[in-house]
Amino acid sequence: MDVFRLATPDDAEAIARFTSAAEAGLTTVPRTRERVDAYINATHRYLGGEPEANRLLFVAECDGAVMGISGIIPKLGVDRPFYSFKRSRHARLSSQMDLRTEYETLQLTTDFDGYTELASIFLAPEARGRGVARLLSLGRLCFVESHPDMFDRRLMADIRGWVDEAGVSPFWEHLTSKFINTDFAIADRLSASDGRFIMELLPSLPILMNLLPDAARICAGRPHDISRGAMNLLMGAGFEETELCDIFDGGPAIQCRADATLIARTVRDIVDYKDGPQRLLAFAGTGTDFRATLTTGDIASGFISDVAKPLGQARIALAQDRRHS
């Protein structure tokens, strides 16, 4: 049984082994053993009642091996503002000539301050294509459902933005780098721990997108090719697109109310252990005892495969919305 649970100090070495390969742009993925240790330490401090720790790190354990991570940042804006670009559309009509113009602007904003962020998904290479990403992604929503007092009722996720075949972000190259004059990787690494330079360097006035090359304009709100699946999975779980995007690579930001997720809308108690045609999540426990797993069953009848029996007294929810398969 593949299990979703909170990370422990014993997981640190295994996590660092595969996250060390994470590319720039995955700001909330810890790439070094030191950062992994810090994330796990913050996780257990937060569970112990220290709100300033403000981070939870989870793992997917498959046949006893840690195969991926995901995370939750309980409240954005606690230690520093969470910056995004907000896209706005405008139109003007000439009173003297039969001419009309339309344009878009980007405005630096902190609209997501106070939200809970779903973050940090990263898989070991051997875990890809076997459902681990779904468990890591939706397992977080099960944890939110089981711990409503820990999180804001507003959830968001920042999706990695598009890059070209050479790994270059046109959004960064043609826009943000003109104000933050350093390498993308350096700015990305610095923003993970201290974002003061963002407010100090980026303009507070609206940026006219019509003045940017098309290569940059089309990247505002465009996900990375390998992140599109993760975005679609969350969209199928109730998330919706917004007009906000990442300030570095232009990646889209999506949001959902905690009570409107697929998990919150379909959760119910187990009635009996029988298999069925639907893909389900089973979850039980709280805090460090929390566990979730993917299995099959019938949500309407409350049936679930007996594979989930080791969880004990569990609840179940849909793990797939057929309208967004």
VMD Tcl script that draws the C-alpha trace (Angstrom):
set ca {
  {0.00 0.00 0.00}
  {1.34 3.45 -0.97}
  {1.02 5.78 2.01}
  {0.86 9.56 2.27}
  {2.12 10.88 5.61}
  {4.09 13.64 7.28}
  {7.85 13.58 6.78}
  {10.06 12.54 9.71}
  {13.80 13.04 10.37}
  {14.39 9.44 9.24}
  {13.17 10.43 5.74}
  {15.64 13.28 5.25}
  {18.43 11.36 3.51}
  {16.06 9.69 1.05}
  {14.33 12.99 0.26}
  {17.58 14.89 -0.36}
  {18.76 12.12 -2.69}
  {16.09 12.90 -5.31}
  {15.28 16.57 -4.60}
  {18.92 17.51 -5.28}
  {18.01 17.19 -8.97}
  {15.25 19.83 -8.75}
  {15.68 22.66 -11.25}
  {15.43 26.39 -10.56}
  {11.83 27.57 -10.42}
  {10.72 24.99 -7.85}
  {11.16 27.49 -5.04}
  {9.50 25.48 -2.27}
  {11.30 22.19 -3.00}
  {14.24 21.69 -0.57}
  {17.26 20.75 -2.69}
  {19.89 20.14 0.00}
  {20.04 17.94 3.07}
  {20.25 21.09 5.20}
  {17.03 22.48 3.68}
  {15.26 19.13 3.98}
  {16.18 18.97 7.67}
  {14.93 22.54 8.13}
  {11.60 21.72 6.44}
  {11.07 18.64 8.57}
  {12.01 20.55 11.73}
  {9.54 23.30 10.83}
  {6.86 20.68 10.21}
  {7.07 19.26 13.69}
  {7.42 22.68 15.30}
  {4.25 23.80 13.52}
  {2.40 20.70 14.73}
  {3.70 21.54 18.21}
  {1.93 24.88 18.15}
  {4.55 27.27 16.72}
  {2.67 29.17 13.96}
  {5.83 30.98 12.86}
  {7.26 27.61 11.72}
  {4.58 27.77 8.98}
  {5.45 24.69 6.93}
  {4.36 21.07 6.57}
  {6.29 18.53 4.51}
  {4.73 15.24 3.43}
  {6.07 12.11 1.76}
  {4.68 9.27 -0.30}
  {6.04 5.97 0.94}
  {5.83 3.12 -1.56}
  {6.81 -0.37 -0.43}
  {8.81 1.16 2.41}
  {10.71 3.66 0.22}
  {10.14 7.42 0.10}
  {9.26 8.22 -3.52}
  {8.10 11.84 -3.47}
  {7.26 14.91 -1.42}
  {4.60 17.57 -1.26}
  {3.93 20.38 1.16}
  {1.57 22.92 2.66}
  {2.40 26.47 3.73}
  {-0.38 27.10 6.28}
  {-0.48 30.88 5.93}
  {1.16 33.04 3.28}
  {2.52 36.41 4.31}
  {3.49 35.45 7.87}
  {7.22 36.23 7.63}
  {7.12 38.35 4.47}
  {4.58 39.39 1.81}
  {3.74 36.86 -0.89}
  {4.10 38.69 -4.19}
  {2.33 37.96 -7.47}
  {1.62 39.83 -10.67}
  {-2.05 40.58 -11.27}
  {-3.14 40.74 -14.90}
  {-5.73 43.34 -15.84}
  {-7.34 44.04 -19.23}
  {-8.10 47.54 -20.45}
  {-9.76 49.12 -23.47}
  {-9.75 52.67 -24.86}
  {-11.86 54.25 -27.62}
  {-10.97 57.42 -29.48}
  {-13.68 60.12 -29.49}
  {-12.22 61.73 -32.63}
  {-11.41 58.70 -34.72}
  {-12.97 55.30 -35.16}
  {-10.11 53.65 -33.31}
  {-10.06 51.28 -30.37}
  {-7.15 49.80 -28.46}
  {-6.95 47.00 -25.93}
  {-4.03 46.23 -23.67}
  {-3.06 44.30 -20.55}
  {-1.08 45.34 -17.50}
  {0.76 43.51 -14.76}
  {0.61 44.96 -11.25}
  {2.64 43.76 -8.26}
  {0.22 42.57 -5.57}
  {-0.01 40.64 -2.32}
  {-3.56 39.38 -2.90}
  {-2.70 35.88 -1.66}
  {-1.44 36.98 1.77}
  {-3.37 34.99 4.38}
  {-4.15 32.07 2.04}
  {-2.94 28.50 2.59}
  {-0.62 27.34 -0.20}
  {-0.30 23.81 -1.57}
  {3.37 23.50 -2.48}
  {6.52 21.43 -2.98}
  {5.46 18.48 -5.16}
  {8.48 16.57 -6.43}
  {8.86 12.90 -7.37}
  {11.75 10.47 -7.47}
  {12.27 9.50 -11.15}
  {11.17 5.91 -10.57}
  {7.84 7.07 -9.08}
  {6.52 8.74 -12.21}
  {3.51 7.24 -13.94}
  {2.29 5.11 -11.04}
  {-0.23 7.43 -9.30}
  {2.19 8.82 -6.71}
  {1.69 12.41 -7.90}
  {-2.08 12.12 -7.38}
  {-1.55 10.77 -3.86}
  {0.92 13.54 -3.01}
  {-1.36 16.24 -4.40}
  {-4.78 15.17 -3.12}
  {-3.38 13.76 0.13}
  {-2.79 17.38 1.16}
  {-6.48 18.14 0.69}
  {-7.34 15.15 2.89}
  {-5.02 16.56 5.57}
  {-6.71 19.98 5.28}
  {-10.12 18.31 5.59}
  {-8.96 16.47 8.74}
  {-7.38 19.59 10.33}
  {-9.67 22.53 9.46}
  {-8.45 24.72 12.31}
  {-4.86 24.64 11.05}
  {-5.53 26.33 7.72}
  {-7.18 29.25 6.03}
  {-10.44 28.54 4.24}
  {-8.85 29.92 1.06}
  {-6.38 27.64 -0.71}
  {-4.00 28.44 -3.57}
  {-1.28 26.77 -5.59}
  {1.51 28.42 -7.58}
  {2.19 26.42 -10.76}
  {5.64 26.45 -12.35}
  {5.80 28.67 -15.45}
  {6.73 27.77 -19.02}
  {10.33 27.52 -20.21}
  {11.72 26.85 -23.68}
  {13.74 23.84 -24.83}
  {16.91 25.38 -23.40}
  {15.27 25.75 -20.00}
  {14.99 29.55 -20.32}
  {11.92 31.42 -19.09}
  {10.95 34.11 -21.66}
  {8.91 35.85 -18.93}
  {12.03 36.20 -16.79}
  {14.32 37.09 -19.68}
  {12.14 39.83 -21.17}
  {10.48 41.22 -18.03}
  {11.54 40.42 -14.47}
  {15.28 40.24 -15.15}
  {15.15 43.85 -16.38}
  {14.48 44.87 -12.76}
  {16.21 42.04 -10.87}
  {19.56 42.02 -12.61}
  {20.88 38.59 -11.69}
  {20.56 34.96 -12.78}
  {17.16 33.30 -12.49}
  {18.58 30.55 -10.25}
  {20.11 33.08 -7.85}
  {16.90 35.11 -7.56}
  {14.85 31.93 -7.15}
  {17.12 30.65 -4.38}
  {17.15 33.99 -2.56}
  {13.36 34.33 -2.74}
  {12.95 31.03 -0.89}
  {14.39 32.57 2.28}
  {14.19 36.36 1.96}
  {11.98 38.22 -0.51}
  {12.76 41.81 0.44}
  {14.56 42.41 -2.86}
  {11.29 41.79 -4.74}
  {9.55 44.78 -3.18}
  {12.72 46.86 -3.37}
  {13.42 46.25 -7.06}
  {10.18 45.53 -8.91}
  {8.11 48.58 -9.93}
  {4.96 49.38 -8.00}
  {3.42 50.96 -11.11}
  {1.57 48.81 -13.69}
  {3.70 47.23 -16.41}
  {2.29 47.49 -19.96}
  {2.36 44.02 -21.47}
  {1.82 45.37 -25.00}
  {5.39 46.65 -24.87}
  {6.77 43.16 -24.23}
  {7.76 40.64 -26.92}
  {5.08 38.10 -27.75}
  {7.32 35.36 -26.33}
  {7.01 36.93 -22.88}
  {3.37 38.00 -23.10}
  {2.05 34.53 -23.84}
  {3.90 33.16 -20.79}
  {1.81 35.15 -18.31}
  {-0.36 32.41 -16.79}
  {1.13 29.60 -18.91}
  {2.21 26.45 -17.03}
  {5.43 24.52 -17.61}
  {4.81 21.52 -19.86}
  {5.68 19.06 -17.07}
  {3.49 20.97 -14.56}
  {0.34 21.00 -16.68}
  {-0.71 17.58 -15.39}
  {-0.36 18.71 -11.76}
  {-2.41 21.80 -12.54}
  {-5.14 19.80 -14.28}
  {-5.28 17.42 -11.34}
  {-5.98 20.30 -8.94}
  {-8.45 21.86 -11.37}
  {-10.29 18.54 -11.35}
  {-10.28 18.71 -7.55}
  {-12.12 22.05 -7.51}
  {-9.45 24.68 -8.13}
  {-10.06 27.56 -10.53}
  {-7.80 29.83 -12.55}
  {-7.08 33.39 -11.37}
  {-5.68 36.55 -12.93}
  {-2.52 36.23 -10.84}
  {0.79 34.76 -11.96}
  {4.29 34.19 -10.64}
  {6.61 37.20 -10.71}
  {9.63 35.18 -11.90}
  {8.39 32.79 -14.59}
  {4.77 33.90 -15.12}
  {3.35 30.55 -13.96}
  {-0.40 30.52 -13.21}
  {-1.85 30.72 -9.71}
  {-5.03 28.77 -9.00}
  {-7.34 28.87 -5.98}
  {-10.21 27.08 -4.24}
  {-12.22 27.31 -1.02}
  {-11.36 24.53 1.39}
  {-15.02 23.49 1.56}
  {-15.28 23.31 -2.24}
  {-12.50 20.79 -2.96}
  {-13.36 17.39 -4.40}
  {-12.37 15.86 -1.05}
  {-14.58 18.15 1.03}
  {-17.55 17.68 -1.30}
  {-17.45 13.88 -1.40}
  {-16.05 12.79 1.98}
  {-17.96 10.16 3.95}
  {-17.39 7.32 6.41}
  {-16.61 3.78 5.30}
  {-19.60 1.44 5.43}
  {-17.93 -1.79 4.34}
  {-14.86 -3.20 2.62}
  {-15.76 -4.14 -0.93}
  {-14.09 -3.17 -4.17}
  {-15.80 -0.90 -6.68}
  {-15.28 1.00 -9.94}
  {-14.19 4.38 -8.59}
  {-10.76 5.69 -7.64}
  {-10.92 6.79 -4.01}
  {-8.75 8.20 -1.25}
  {-8.93 6.71 2.21}
  {-7.54 8.72 5.12}
  {-7.42 8.48 8.89}
  {-5.67 9.89 11.94}
  {-4.44 13.35 12.86}
  {-1.06 15.05 13.15}
  {1.89 12.67 12.88}
  {-0.53 9.72 12.90}
  {-2.29 10.92 9.72}
  {-2.24 8.47 6.80}
  {-3.86 8.46 3.38}
  {-3.80 6.05 0.46}
  {-5.28 5.63 -3.01}
  {-7.59 2.71 -3.55}
  {-10.86 1.76 -5.27}
  {-14.47 1.42 -4.22}
  {-17.92 2.98 -4.54}
  {-18.42 6.35 -2.86}
  {-22.23 6.22 -3.01}
  {-22.35 2.95 -1.08}
  {-19.42 3.76 1.20}
  {-17.53 0.71 -0.05}
  {-13.78 0.56 -0.33}
  {-11.24 -2.12 -1.19}
  {-9.90 -4.02 1.81}
  {-6.43 -2.80 0.79}
  {-7.22 0.21 3.01}
  {-7.95 -1.86 6.12}
  {-4.56 -1.11 7.72}
  {-5.68 2.53 8.10}
  {-8.30 1.50 10.64}
  {-11.30 3.79 11.15}
  {-11.00 5.85 7.98}
  {-13.00 8.18 5.80}
  {-13.17 8.08 2.01}
  {-13.50 10.64 -0.78}
  {-13.32 10.68 -4.56}
  {-9.80 10.84 -5.94}
  {-10.90 11.58 -9.49}
  {-13.63 13.75 -10.98}
  {-14.64 12.01 -14.23}
  {-15.47 15.39 -15.76}
  {-11.77 16.31 -15.49}
  {-10.13 12.92 -16.04}
}
mol new
graphics top color blue
foreach p $ca { graphics top sphere $p radius 0.5 }
foreach p [lrange $ca 0 end-1] q [lrange $ca 1 end] { graphics top cylinder $p $q radius 0.2 }
display resetview
